[in-house]
Amino acid sequence: MTRRPTRLVRVLSSALAAGTLVATAACSSGGDSDGSRSSGVTASPAARKQPTLSPTTSPASTLTESGAQTALITAADIEDGWTQVKDTEAENWHDSLLIGTVDVSDFLTAKADAADCRRLMDSLFDDDLLGKPSGANALRGFTQGDSRLLYQVAAYDRTDPQGALNWMAKLPDECDQFTMTENGEQRTVQVIDTSLPDVGDAREGLRVTVKGESGGEDATLTLDVAAVRVGNNAITVTAGGLDGDEHDSVEQAVQLGTQRLKDVLAGKSPAASPGEIE
């Protein structure tokens, strides 16, 4: 179904060669993350990502602020030349391509589907894909060329992260392609389902592609997004930029990051990152 442009990207701070780049999704640690607000991954069956009903994955303790920090991944966990940045820098990443007004006429069920697609774009911009954490949370950012990766660990004690995962699961159908408009410029957005390692109690992966203009030239922003639930806690990863495909790094972050979170919740010390083992 063809769609016309709608709302997208946020303004990325600092030195990015082309101007607008990806701001990875995650909530700021200890405060409001104020962001005033297709590419070649084959869609995977939704059934593969349904909740894993296994009591062995249930957390043994409440996630603390120090525990959330300990559960964060390092550059060694994702390899591929990523460099960790200061937390204050990661909290302020914004990509202007994520900003825009969603074209309601693109949708069969109009307002309902359009609202979900607008929520997706807003949550990517505001770093709250699963909603605002109700408990401890921590984030860490990494850069590689013109790409960014934002990793978050958070507790959702008074909210239901599974509800947000269920919402994510329907986005490839409801928001498969639509348009956004910002300042008279149209952008085409595509959302597809992506595969993730079979970890945690439940998981969802998406690839969001935004095509528009940056600095007067054609530009494509590609974001790989993943969320994994472990009890009432979750990790979220957003990675990408104008350079495109970062799916492999997201898979690595999910695979090792989920185990780190489970270890912390069980009162164990997370295993050393691969790059730290001599």
Secondary structure as UniProt FT lines:
FT   STRAND          6..10
FT   TURN            17..18
FT   TURN            29..30
FT   HELIX           46..49
FT   HELIX           55..57
FT   HELIX           65..71
FT   HELIX           75..78
FT   TURN            80..81
FT   STRAND          83..84
FT   HELIX           87..91
FT   STRAND          98..102
FT   HELIX           104..106
FT   TURN            108..110
FT   HELIX           111..126
FT   TURN            129..130
FT   STRAND          137..144
FT   TURN            145..146
FT   STRAND          147..155
FT   TURN            157..158
FT   HELIX           161..174
FT   STRAND          177..182
FT   TURN            183..184
FT   STRAND          185..193
FT   STRAND          202..214
FT   TURN            215..216
FT   STRAND          217..230
FT   TURN            231..232
FT   STRAND          233..241
FT   TURN            242..243
FT   HELIX           247..265
FT   TURN            266..267
FT   HELIX           274..276
//
